[in-house]
């Protein structure tokens, strides 16, 4: 299942919105500090608006729920890249697709929200 999460990151960072949508459920939940919503159209809008790249680092997972620590960088409205930040996202997988991706400020918050612990680290 972690392969789906890895493929999701690859599609996002390549700007391949249709691949990203294909890797996600039709009712995918997308969330972050500003709230959350559902659906493929919301995912498309988020990708277009956010201008973000998320490079995966440490990964944790159990029972279809994963936390990925990420190096994040956003592109501002004038095209400038922001300084990198470390964030973490919770991914929930259903039927082999991403059913939810929820961003948190750090790994500790994401692990707590996901009900995971350090011992759930994924070694690959």
C-alpha positions, -999 to +999 in steps of 0.1 A: +000+000+000+029+024+006+035+022-032+003+041-038+015+069-014+049+069-032+032+071-066+009+099-053+040+120-044+056+113-078+025+124-096+021+156-075+057+166-079+055+160-117+024+181-119+005+151-133-029+161-120-049+134-138-025+107-126-029+121-091-067+120-094-065+084-107-045+074-077-072+089-054-108+079-046-136+100-061-144+112-026-108+118-016-105+140+015-080+168+012-071+188+043-046+210+060-044+240+083-073+258+065-097+229+068-107+200+046-131+190+019-138+161-004-137+152-041-115+150-072-124+185-082-112+198-049-079+179-053-075+194-088-081+229-074-057+223-045-029+212-068-034+242-091-037+267-063-010+254-039+019+251-062+035+227-038+061+200-041+063+174-013+094+153-011+089+122+011+113+114+038+105+092+068+074+070+065+052+053+090+023+030+085-001+003+096-035-010+084-038+013+054-029+045+073+004+061+066+022+092+078+049+107+056+073+133+067+079+157+038+101+185+027+076+210+013+081+240-009+054+262-023+055+285-054+042+320-046+018+339-069+048+356-085+065+323-092+091+325-064+098+294-044+094+296-007+120+283+017+116+246+024+096+235+054+093+201+070+057+190+073+039+156+076+008+142+059-016+114+069-027+092+040-056+068+043-057+041+017-090+024+006-093-001-022-057+006-033-063+044-037-057+074-016-089+082+003-075+110+024-044+132+025-043+155+055-013+178+061+000+186+096+028+209+108+050+181+120+054+143+123+043+142+160+010+158+152+004+136+122+013+104+141-011+113+169-039+121+144-033+088+126-030+067+157+005+056+148+038+056+168+075+056+161+075+018+160+053+019+129+082+032+108+083+018+073+117+004+063+122+000+026 
